[in-house]
Amino acid sequence: MELAKDLKPALAAISGGLGDIGLAMAGVLARAGAGVAVGDLHGQAEGAAILQAAGGLEGQGYFQPLDVTDGAGTGVWFDAVETHFGRVPNILVANAAVVTLKPLLSMTAEEWSREIQVNLTGAYLFAKVGAERLRREGRPGRIVLVGSWAGHAPHPDLPAYSVAKAGLRMLTKCLALELAPAGILVNELAPGYVDAGLSGRIYEKDSAMKARALEGVPIGKLLSVEGIAAQLLYLCSDLASHMTGSTLLVDGGLSLLQGPQRVHE
Ligand SMILES: NC(=O)c1ccc[n+]([C@@H]2O[C@H](COP(=O)([O-])OP(=O)(O)OC[C@H]3O[C@@H](n4cnc5c(N)ncnc54)[C@H](O)[C@@H]3O)[C@@H](O)[C@H]2O)c1
């Protein structure tokens, strides 16, 4: 699949891009011909080494440390990307997230705030700062907010995560409305249970939970990072040129259940 014509030359910016899903998304965009700027919490040398080791970026990858909860720092990050590539990113992927696996009453206020800060406010800051620059240049673009099926249904042990991801859905719509006149399309990509990243690390420690997760997915499969990256490419292609303010839900039918199974106990 090709990147949309109006995005060429394409430059993608991905927050949390050194995570499992982020690296797969960076790879697919680079192979489609985009330059890829990755931001994550790692230090400069360590992050650059992880990006290099991931391979498949066709020499088009660039790493710069980023904390999405820091609005001023996010501006500095976009400055560095613009200086490195000589242009403003026209594909913004707000992907950074953290998760706390606990019932609501067991969470501390600090844990709650951290999750809202990274998963919701961080996505807002990343998209806002990037969109301001893109609009200033008068160029079209795509913004993809990485949500989750958990934004659709309350999950017993992911309260702050579910609330943040539900907020992200409305953030997608608000941004889409505001940026439509500028030709910047904004959509949410919402995966279900993934056999990697945040949930993959939980499944590694608890194989019984993985088995229960698998049973809970109506199509009986967990999602791969490549499967998510392919959907991102679709959202950045001409095939999705009439789509904005939407959620691309890739959850194997999880959200069709009346309520999620209690997989995290
Ligand atoms: N893995 C899953 O099952 C799953 C399911 C649905 C949605 N998602 C979503 O996919 C996205 C990627 O998750 P993943 O599974 O690859 O997890 P991951 O932990 O592998 O990657 C997340 C990355 O975000 C980074 N990060 C955390 N806080 C940050 C901050 N303040 N600033 C910048 N970077 C920060 C982490 O260092 C990490 O590299 C997330 O938005 C997540 O909610 C994941």
The ligand as a MOL file (V3000), in Angstrom:
LIG
                    3D

  0  0  0     0  0            999 V3000
M  V30 BEGIN CTAB
M  V30 COUNTS 44 48 0 0 0
M  V30 BEGIN ATOM
M  V30 1 N -0.2110 -3.8710 23.6590 0
M  V30 2 C -1.5270 -3.8500 23.6850 0
M  V30 3 O -2.1830 -4.8460 24.0200 0
M  V30 4 C -2.2940 -2.6480 23.2350 0
M  V30 5 C -3.6720 -2.7840 23.0050 0
M  V30 6 C -4.4060 -1.6750 22.6170 0
M  V30 7 C -3.7670 -0.4570 22.4600 0
M  V30 8 N -2.4230 -0.3470 22.7080 0 CHG=1
M  V30 9 C -1.8300 0.9770 22.5410 0
M  V30 10 O -0.7240 0.9010 21.6530 0
M  V30 11 C 0.2030 1.9400 21.9760 0
M  V30 12 C 1.6030 1.3670 22.0660 0
M  V30 13 O 1.6530 0.4530 23.1510 0
M  V30 14 P 2.6470 -0.8000 23.1940 0
M  V30 15 O 1.8210 -1.9840 23.4870 0
M  V30 16 O 3.5780 -0.7960 22.0270 0 CHG=-1
M  V30 17 O 3.4350 -0.4740 24.5540 0
M  V30 18 P 4.9640 -0.2760 24.8320 0
M  V30 19 O 5.1210 -0.1470 26.3030 0
M  V30 20 O 5.7680 -1.3310 24.1390 0
M  V30 21 O 5.2400 1.1410 24.1310 0
M  V30 22 C 4.8340 2.3490 24.7130 0
M  V30 23 C 6.0170 3.3130 24.6440 0
M  V30 24 O 5.6070 4.5710 25.1850 0
M  V30 25 C 6.7210 5.0910 25.8730 0
M  V30 26 N 6.3070 6.1160 26.8360 0
M  V30 27 C 5.7030 5.9540 28.0420 0
M  V30 28 N 5.5350 7.1210 28.6410 0
M  V30 29 C 6.0300 8.0590 27.8030 0
M  V30 30 C 6.1500 9.4670 27.8640 0
M  V30 31 N 5.7510 10.1600 28.9560 0
M  V30 32 N 6.7030 10.1320 26.8240 0
M  V30 33 C 7.1380 9.4420 25.7320 0
M  V30 34 N 7.0680 8.1040 25.6110 0
M  V30 35 C 6.5220 7.4260 26.6450 0
M  V30 36 C 7.3570 3.8850 26.5410 0
M  V30 37 O 8.7180 4.1500 26.9250 0
M  V30 38 C 7.2220 2.8320 25.4660 0
M  V30 39 O 8.3710 2.7440 24.6340 0
M  V30 40 C -0.2960 2.5720 23.2630 0
M  V30 41 O -1.0130 3.7590 22.9730 0
M  V30 42 C -1.2370 1.5290 23.8330 0
M  V30 43 O -2.2240 2.0710 24.6710 0
M  V30 44 C -1.6760 -1.4150 23.0830 0
M  V30 END ATOM
M  V30 BEGIN BOND
M  V30 1 1 1 2
M  V30 2 2 2 3
M  V30 3 1 2 4
M  V30 4 1 4 5
M  V30 5 2 4 44
M  V30 6 2 5 6
M  V30 7 1 6 7
M  V30 8 2 7 8
M  V30 9 1 8 9
M  V30 10 1 8 44
M  V30 11 1 9 10
M  V30 12 1 9 42
M  V30 13 1 10 11
M  V30 14 1 11 12
M  V30 15 1 11 40
M  V30 16 1 12 13
M  V30 17 1 13 14
M  V30 18 2 14 15
M  V30 19 1 14 16
M  V30 20 1 14 17
M  V30 21 1 17 18
M  V30 22 2 18 19
M  V30 23 1 18 20
M  V30 24 1 18 21
M  V30 25 1 21 22
M  V30 26 1 22 23
M  V30 27 1 23 24
M  V30 28 1 23 38
M  V30 29 1 24 25
M  V30 30 1 25 26
M  V30 31 1 25 36
M  V30 32 1 26 27
M  V30 33 1 26 35
M  V30 34 2 27 28
M  V30 35 1 28 29
M  V30 36 1 29 30
M  V30 37 2 29 35
M  V30 38 1 30 31
M  V30 39 2 30 32
M  V30 40 1 32 33
M  V30 41 2 33 34
M  V30 42 1 34 35
M  V30 43 1 36 37
M  V30 44 1 36 38
M  V30 45 1 38 39
M  V30 46 1 40 41
M  V30 47 1 40 42
M  V30 48 1 42 43
M  V30 END BOND
M  V30 END CTAB
M  END
